[in-house]
Amino acid sequence: MIYRDLILPHLVHKACSQRHLMKQRRKVVPLAAGEVLELGAGSGLNLPFYRPDLVKKVWALEPSPHIWQLGEKERQHLKLDIGYLQSPAEAIPLENRSVDTVVVTYAFCTIPDVDRALAEARRVLKNNGTLLFLEHTLAPDPSVRRWQHLLNPPWRLIGGGCHLNRNIPEIISANGFQLQDLSCEYLPGWRPASFNCRGAAVPE
């Protein structure tokens, strides 16, 4: 499809690279260490924030080669060992207990089967591994929630499957993870998509 393959990747890249979102990425991504798997890597906006002194390798999983190609020029200057996995998050092509950190930023909203993706994340994480996440999520205010539920169907069509009304921390907790250091706040921007949560979680 022309919209999905040629237009949407540029829209997603532009939307996800806004300054206030990049500031949030800087708070989460540098915490990753060891063998790292990033789910929904997009165009690679997180890659500059990984610490080469802490990270052995970054497996960047992104099912769309079209958006991944947008960051090819920037990746050439990074001092990271990066492996690209063209695969959905529901079927991670890595061995059991093979990664130390799973990183997910602004991707759980779009992954079709987020429960399956979290099951896969648990499978590949080592026993002492950590899931780091940064997501927009269901707002606490009833008035904003009403708009999130109302606008979700058309938003999913134009946003490549993005859900406005997923309660990401609750979903993570319900899939065998224990939340740690959860921090939530409204960020600048459109209210239905601006309630933001970041934190860490460990397998139970």
C-alpha positions in Angstrom: 0.0 0.0 0.0 1.3 3.5 -0.9 0.1 5.1 2.4 1.5 2.3 4.6 4.8 1.8 2.9 5.7 5.3 1.6 3.8 7.9 3.5 3.2 6.5 7.0 6.9 5.8 7.8 7.7 9.5 7.2 4.8 10.6 9.3 5.7 8.3 12.2 9.3 9.3 12.0 8.4 13.0 12.2 5.9 12.6 15.0 8.2 10.4 17.1 11.2 12.7 16.8 9.6 15.7 18.4 11.9 17.4 20.9 9.9 16.6 24.0 9.7 13.0 23.0 13.4 12.8 22.3 13.9 14.2 25.8 11.9 11.4 27.3 13.9 8.8 25.3 17.1 10.2 26.8 15.7 9.3 30.3 15.1 5.7 29.5 17.4 4.3 26.8 20.7 5.0 28.5 19.6 2.5 31.3 19.9 -0.4 28.9 22.9 -2.7 29.3 24.4 -5.9 28.0 22.6 -7.7 25.1 19.7 -5.4 24.2 16.6 -6.1 22.2 14.6 -3.1 21.0 11.0 -3.8 20.0 9.5 -1.5 17.3 12.8 0.2 16.6 11.3 2.4 13.9 13.9 4.5 12.1 16.3 4.1 15.0 15.6 7.2 17.0 16.7 5.6 20.2 20.1 4.4 18.9 22.1 7.6 19.7 21.1 7.3 23.4 22.5 3.8 24.0 25.8 3.8 26.0 28.5 1.9 24.1 30.3 1.3 27.4 27.3 -0.6 28.8 25.8 -2.2 25.7 27.3 -5.2 23.9 24.8 -5.3 21.0 21.5 -3.8 20.1 19.1 -6.1 18.2 16.7 -3.6 16.5 13.5 -5.4 15.7 11.3 -3.5 13.2 8.8 -5.3 10.9 8.7 -2.4 8.4 11.9 -2.1 6.3 10.6 1.2 4.9 10.8 3.1 8.2 14.0 1.4 9.2 15.7 2.7 6.1 14.9 6.3 7.0 17.7 6.2 9.7 20.4 4.5 7.6 22.6 7.6 7.2 22.5 8.5 10.9 23.3 4.9 12.0 26.6 4.9 10.1 28.2 7.3 12.6 27.2 5.3 15.8 29.7 3.3 17.7 27.3 0.4 18.4 27.0 -3.2 17.2 23.5 -3.1 15.7 21.7 -6.1 14.2 18.4 -5.5 12.3 15.6 -8.0 12.8 12.8 -7.6 10.3 10.2 -9.4 12.3 7.0 -8.7 14.3 7.3 -8.4 18.1 5.0 -11.4 18.4 7.6 -13.7 16.9 11.1 -12.6 18.1 13.8 -14.6 16.2 16.2 -14.9 19.2 17.0 -17.7 21.6 15.4 -18.2 25.0 17.1 -16.2 27.8 19.4 -14.5 25.4 19.1 -10.8 26.2 19.7 -8.6 29.3 17.4 -5.7 28.4 14.3 -5.3 26.3 13.6 -1.7 25.3 10.2 -0.5 24.0 9.4 3.1 23.3 6.1 4.2 21.7 5.5 0.8 20.2 3.2 -1.1 22.5 0.4 1.2 21.3 0.8 -0.2 17.8 1.8 -3.9 18.2 -1.3 -5.9 17.1 -1.0 -8.6 19.8 0.7 -6.9 22.7 0.1 -9.8 25.0 1.9 -12.1 22.7 4.8 -9.6 22.3 5.2 -9.4 26.1 5.2 -13.2 26.3 8.0 -13.2 23.7 9.9 -10.5 25.7 9.7 -12.7 28.8 10.9 -15.7 26.8 14.1 -13.9 25.5 14.9 -12.1 28.7 17.4 -13.6 31.1 16.1 -14.4 34.5 17.7 -11.1 35.9 16.7 -9.1 32.8 14.8 -5.9 32.6 12.1 -4.4 30.4 12.5 -0.7 29.9 9.4 1.1 28.5 8.3 4.6 27.4 4.7 4.9 26.1 1.7 7.1 25.7 -1.2 5.4 27.6 -4.7 5.7 28.9 -5.1 9.0 30.7 -6.3 9.3 34.3 -8.8 12.1 33.6 -12.3 10.9 32.6 -12.8 13.6 30.1 -9.6 12.8 28.2 -10.4 9.0 28.4 -13.7 9.7 26.7 -11.9 11.3 23.8 -9.4 8.5 23.7 -12.1 5.9 23.4 -14.1 7.9 20.9 -11.2 8.7 18.6 -9.5 5.4 18.8 -11.1 3.7 15.7 -10.3 6.5 13.2 -6.9 7.1 14.8 -5.9 3.5 14.3 -6.7 3.8 10.6 -4.5 6.9 10.0 -1.9 6.0 12.7 -0.8 2.6 11.4 -2.7 0.7 14.1 -1.8 3.0 17.0 -4.2 2.7 19.9 -5.0 5.8 22.0 -6.7 3.9 24.8 -4.4 1.1 25.8 -3.4 1.1 29.5 0.2 0.1 29.0 1.4 -0.2 32.6 -1.7 -2.4 33.4 -1.1 -4.6 30.3 2.6 -5.1 31.3 1.6 -6.0 34.8 -1.0 -8.5 33.6 1.6 -10.3 31.5 4.0 -11.5 34.1 6.0 -8.4 34.8 6.5 -6.5 38.0 6.6 -2.8 37.5 9.5 -0.7 39.0 10.1 3.1 39.0 6.9 4.0 37.2 6.6 7.7 36.3 3.6 9.1 34.5 2.8 12.7 33.3 1.2 14.7 30.6 3.6 15.9 28.0 3.1 18.9 25.7 0.8 18.2 22.8 -2.5 16.8 21.9 -4.2 15.6 25.1 -5.5 12.2 23.9 -2.0 11.1 23.0 0.0 13.0 25.6 -0.3 11.1 28.8 3.1 9.4 29.0 4.4 6.6 31.3 8.0 5.4 31.6 9.6 2.8 33.8 11.1 -0.6 34.2 9.7 -4.0 34.8 11.2 -7.4 35.7 9.8 -10.9 35.0 7.9 -12.3 38.0 
